[in-house]
Amino acid sequence: MSENPGLSTALIPRKRLPHAPGRLCARPYAGPRKRQSGAGPGLAAALAIALACVLLAWLRFPAASATQDIAGSVTARADAPARSTASVTSTVYLPAIHRSGCDPIPGVSYGAIAPAPVVGIDPQNDYRINLALRGYTPVDELKAIFDIGTGTEPNAPQFRTLFADVRIPTISTVYALYKWDASCNCPSTEIVTRPAVSVAGLATIPGEIMHLPDSGYEIGPGYDAMVLYASETRLVAKYTREDDIVSGYTLYVENVCVEPSLLALYRSLNAAGRQQLPALAGRQPIGRAFGAEIGVSIRDAGTTQDPRARNSWWLYP
């Protein structure tokens, strides 16, 4: 039996030791031998000969072993009995990571601004801010931009300015957030149904530069928003100076490779106690699309809004 990990452990019949006259282990049959009484020298010699025979057999005729080729099929040695060489194939699904989507953006730089007031939240472990904690799932709802209600919000963040060409993108998927179960401090199996869509999947070109949606707000000289949270794959921006989601607009951009220098700045300021946070101007680059879709979600005064609403988020330019 092979002791090599990953190889076949099927039992392979061992070859018989052939008759070889004149050798130690090849004694012609001479009829029954008389039993000797006692454990004399004859018994010890017989045991020694038997052990020597076993050892010689192992040394001269080792068990047929299996070897694994590069392609993954298992083949037996030529002196082993014929057996199947069919290989076993297993598939492991890994997330597709487009490294080109993480390339730095030439010529960008980022400033910082002090929250007012400084709260010192822990956004990475706050399900209201870090959407990875609660998750979301595709839903069977209209994949289109349309008016919801009758009012307009001309100062609200405008999603067309996520893109350099200010296009109206295809909505490739729509999602609903999972509710949060306070009893276990964990995601619920139920989804948010008001609004019907919590996250819109917008079609992108892998690696294209994404920008902060422009707005009619200014939280500091030349700045529209500050970064509440950033990781390798998501960014949360707040269109007021409060270090929370209680008031104003909170924007979530998912499946985006945050620009490396912006991510490094956020991590440094967050580790220093959030006395300052990165500040962003409208249409300033924030990162690159990982793949063929980014996710966009938005809150107004803490309440999740439908990102498909044309009369709120798709008014201009």
Legacy VTK file of the C-alpha trace (Angstrom):
# vtk DataFile Version 3.0
C-alpha trace
ASCII
DATASET POLYDATA
POINTS 317 float
0.000 0.000 0.000
1.418 3.335 -0.980
2.164 5.719 1.900
2.535 8.682 -0.422
-0.258 11.237 0.204
-2.509 11.795 -2.779
-1.696 8.469 -4.450
-3.852 5.375 -4.730
-4.041 3.233 -1.604
-5.579 0.209 -3.362
-4.017 -3.109 -2.418
-1.783 -4.478 -5.208
-0.954 -8.220 -5.176
2.680 -8.897 -4.381
4.710 -11.111 -6.757
5.632 -14.554 -5.581
9.289 -15.249 -4.974
10.364 -17.580 -7.825
12.090 -20.895 -7.185
15.874 -20.404 -7.262
17.779 -23.632 -6.494
20.862 -23.253 -4.403
19.702 -20.017 -2.664
18.962 -19.597 1.004
15.190 -19.456 0.673
14.774 -22.102 -2.042
14.854 -25.443 -0.264
13.557 -28.449 -2.226
10.725 -30.257 -0.484
12.173 -33.181 1.463
9.061 -34.499 3.124
7.829 -33.862 6.621
10.453 -33.054 9.203
10.585 -34.525 12.610
9.458 -32.251 15.421
12.347 -31.369 17.712
11.698 -31.092 21.406
12.802 -27.974 23.195
13.886 -24.612 21.866
17.358 -25.596 20.814
19.761 -24.025 18.347
17.858 -25.619 15.428
14.730 -23.568 16.153
16.671 -20.334 16.429
18.403 -21.002 13.132
15.076 -21.725 11.427
13.592 -18.457 12.689
16.634 -16.555 11.484
16.360 -18.123 8.035
12.643 -17.303 7.831
13.223 -13.648 8.732
16.039 -13.428 6.209
13.747 -14.796 3.508
11.076 -12.191 4.254
13.628 -9.398 4.173
15.110 -10.555 0.871
11.661 -10.777 -0.649
10.889 -7.169 0.323
14.235 -5.900 -0.988
14.120 -7.747 -4.305
10.404 -7.405 -5.114
8.923 -4.234 -3.580
5.199 -3.643 -3.822
4.095 -2.181 -7.102
3.642 1.474 -6.457
1.610 4.199 -8.076
2.882 7.479 -9.395
0.956 10.634 -10.178
1.683 12.533 -13.348
1.346 16.291 -13.806
-2.054 15.980 -15.416
-3.415 14.347 -12.282
-3.991 10.806 -13.609
-2.753 7.847 -11.585
-0.616 5.244 -13.398
0.837 2.005 -12.050
4.372 0.728 -12.455
4.993 -1.510 -15.447
5.442 -4.567 -13.254
2.116 -4.089 -11.469
-1.116 -5.775 -12.512
-3.171 -3.843 -15.035
-5.798 -1.565 -13.459
-7.804 1.525 -14.224
-5.923 4.793 -14.753
-9.021 6.994 -14.731
-8.373 10.239 -12.893
-10.703 11.908 -10.398
-11.393 15.569 -11.099
-12.655 18.009 -8.495
-13.578 21.656 -9.019
-12.960 24.457 -6.551
-14.750 27.750 -7.144
-12.677 30.788 -6.213
-13.623 34.453 -6.463
-12.461 36.045 -9.690
-10.016 38.815 -8.837
-9.017 41.132 -11.680
-5.670 42.471 -10.554
-5.762 45.123 -13.292
-8.738 46.582 -11.430
-6.452 47.403 -8.511
-3.890 49.424 -10.423
-3.195 52.850 -8.861
-4.825 55.801 -10.581
-2.167 58.204 -11.893
-2.142 61.754 -10.591
-4.647 61.409 -7.746
-4.206 62.802 -4.233
-6.552 63.006 -1.284
-7.133 65.455 1.545
-8.695 65.013 4.976
-11.310 66.743 7.091
-12.286 66.593 10.757
-15.660 65.027 11.532
-18.033 67.234 13.479
-18.348 65.947 16.087
-15.707 63.230 16.437
-17.600 60.093 17.478
-14.977 57.382 17.022
-17.281 54.694 15.610
-16.142 51.199 14.609
-17.522 50.985 11.047
-15.930 47.669 10.160
-18.061 45.949 12.816
-21.203 48.034 12.285
-23.753 46.209 10.099
-25.333 49.527 9.093
-22.066 50.648 7.501
-20.209 47.492 6.467
-22.646 45.674 4.185
-20.445 42.575 4.196
-21.750 41.826 7.706
-25.375 41.448 6.626
-25.111 40.634 2.937
-27.666 40.947 0.147
-29.279 38.669 -2.391
-30.639 39.057 -5.951
-34.375 39.708 -6.213
-36.854 39.528 -9.069
-37.551 43.224 -9.489
-37.441 45.643 -12.419
-33.899 46.297 -13.682
-34.511 49.853 -14.825
-34.401 53.488 -13.770
-37.805 55.099 -13.218
-39.541 57.754 -11.133
-40.489 56.749 -7.618
-42.919 59.178 -6.035
-43.396 62.712 -7.286
-40.692 64.762 -5.569
-37.173 65.499 -6.764
-33.896 65.905 -4.888
-31.678 68.105 -7.068
-28.866 68.317 -4.490
-28.664 64.549 -3.953
-25.668 62.518 -5.177
-26.047 61.813 -8.897
-25.058 58.301 -9.916
-24.282 59.079 -13.564
-21.162 60.870 -12.311
-19.812 57.584 -11.005
-18.654 57.149 -14.610
-16.174 59.290 -16.520
-18.560 59.436 -19.488
-21.529 60.249 -17.200
-23.559 57.502 -18.860
-26.743 55.870 -17.671
-25.505 52.323 -17.166
-27.346 49.067 -17.609
-28.719 47.738 -14.344
-27.483 44.163 -14.545
-28.763 42.870 -11.179
-30.929 44.154 -8.349
-30.513 43.045 -4.742
-32.240 43.218 -1.382
-30.335 43.547 1.865
-30.846 40.970 4.570
-32.458 42.253 7.742
-30.475 42.279 10.979
-31.542 39.996 13.817
-30.858 41.819 17.083
-31.564 38.695 19.142
-28.424 36.974 17.827
-26.612 40.062 16.527
-26.422 38.368 13.147
-28.034 38.545 9.702
-31.623 37.391 9.425
-32.876 35.006 6.762
-35.494 37.632 5.870
-34.803 40.403 3.388
-35.646 44.086 3.385
-38.753 44.624 1.266
-39.164 48.389 1.634
-37.668 49.513 -0.613
-38.015 46.564 -2.969
-34.407 47.053 -4.118
-31.618 47.973 -1.687
-28.573 47.597 -3.958
-28.392 48.164 -7.713
-25.808 46.286 -9.734
-24.516 48.683 -12.405
-22.745 47.277 -15.469
-19.102 48.319 -15.693
-15.997 47.709 -17.767
-13.432 45.805 -15.664
-10.738 48.210 -14.532
-12.570 51.415 -15.439
-12.148 54.307 -13.020
-15.069 55.027 -10.703
-15.730 58.466 -9.196
-17.524 59.938 -6.209
-21.042 60.929 -7.334
-21.324 64.678 -7.586
-23.828 66.506 -5.389
-25.073 69.937 -4.458
-23.415 69.777 -1.026
-20.110 71.096 0.285
-18.819 69.830 3.628
-15.540 71.746 3.366
-13.608 73.780 0.782
-14.085 71.830 -2.457
-15.304 68.651 -0.729
-18.644 66.901 -1.195
-18.221 63.976 1.199
-15.917 62.209 3.610
-15.049 58.515 3.800
-16.831 56.725 6.637
-15.400 53.330 5.744
-13.136 51.752 3.134
-11.799 48.280 2.478
-10.238 46.563 -0.513
-13.642 46.016 -2.135
-16.018 48.697 -0.834
-16.273 52.360 0.091
-18.842 54.240 2.190
-19.013 58.025 1.850
-21.028 60.501 3.908
-22.302 63.781 2.413
-22.215 65.561 5.797
-19.509 65.958 8.448
-21.143 63.677 11.050
-19.246 60.449 11.721
-22.420 58.347 11.535
-25.350 57.581 9.217
-28.045 59.363 11.224
-28.402 62.441 9.040
-27.713 63.288 5.422
-26.883 60.963 2.558
-24.688 57.884 2.996
-23.413 56.289 -0.211
-22.233 52.669 -0.511
-20.123 51.509 -3.458
-19.550 47.744 -3.605
-17.215 45.592 -5.696
-14.811 48.429 -6.348
-11.074 48.247 -5.822
-10.534 51.340 -3.684
-7.599 53.414 -4.941
-4.578 52.168 -2.934
-3.474 55.586 -1.666
-7.033 56.447 -0.589
-7.344 53.134 1.248
-3.988 53.667 2.956
-5.017 57.184 4.040
-8.315 55.935 5.461
-6.642 53.133 7.398
-4.053 55.500 8.838
-6.638 58.082 9.969
-9.010 55.431 11.300
-6.206 53.851 13.354
-5.325 57.292 14.738
-8.797 57.664 16.273
-10.766 59.181 13.390
-9.860 62.749 14.390
-9.786 63.283 10.636
-11.111 61.260 7.708
-10.405 61.348 3.955
-12.360 64.032 2.116
-13.543 63.723 -1.476
-14.659 66.145 -4.149
-17.516 65.388 -6.501
-16.320 63.324 -9.500
-12.972 62.633 -7.846
-11.657 59.114 -8.630
-12.177 56.612 -5.816
-11.016 53.351 -7.419
-11.564 50.927 -10.261
-14.309 48.442 -11.073
-13.238 44.915 -10.162
-15.318 43.273 -12.852
-18.471 43.678 -14.910
-20.609 45.131 -12.093
-20.416 47.472 -9.135
-23.082 47.703 -6.450
-24.599 51.012 -5.344
-26.784 51.640 -2.299
-27.798 54.843 -0.532
-29.395 55.998 2.712
-31.114 59.256 3.499
-31.108 60.147 7.208
-30.383 56.513 8.026
-33.182 55.036 5.880
-32.282 52.854 2.893
-33.554 54.266 -0.401
-34.260 52.654 -3.767
-31.217 53.358 -5.977
-33.321 53.052 -9.153
-35.242 56.278 -8.461
-34.650 58.527 -11.471
-36.097 61.614 -9.757
-33.580 61.317 -6.930
-30.269 59.895 -8.172
-30.366 60.121 -11.987
-31.494 63.703 -12.660
-28.375 65.168 -14.272
-26.160 66.053 -15.986
LINES 1 318
317 0 1 2 3 4 5 6 7 8 9 10 11 12 13 14 15 16 17 18 19 20 21 22 23 24 25 26 27 28 29 30 31 32 33 34 35 36 37 38 39 40 41 42 43 44 45 46 47 48 49 50 51 52 53 54 55 56 57 58 59 60 61 62 63 64 65 66 67 68 69 70 71 72 73 74 75 76 77 78 79 80 81 82 83 84 85 86 87 88 89 90 91 92 93 94 95 96 97 98 99 100 101 102 103 104 105 106 107 108 109 110 111 112 113 114 115 116 117 118 119 120 121 122 123 124 125 126 127 128 129 130 131 132 133 134 135 136 137 138 139 140 141 142 143 144 145 146 147 148 149 150 151 152 153 154 155 156 157 158 159 160 161 162 163 164 165 166 167 168 169 170 171 172 173 174 175 176 177 178 179 180 181 182 183 184 185 186 187 188 189 190 191 192 193 194 195 196 197 198 199 200 201 202 203 204 205 206 207 208 209 210 211 212 213 214 215 216 217 218 219 220 221 222 223 224 225 226 227 228 229 230 231 232 233 234 235 236 237 238 239 240 241 242 243 244 245 246 247 248 249 250 251 252 253 254 255 256 257 258 259 260 261 262 263 264 265 266 267 268 269 270 271 272 273 274 275 276 277 278 279 280 281 282 283 284 285 286 287 288 289 290 291 292 293 294 295 296 297 298 299 300 301 302 303 304 305 306 307 308 309 310 311 312 313 314 315 316
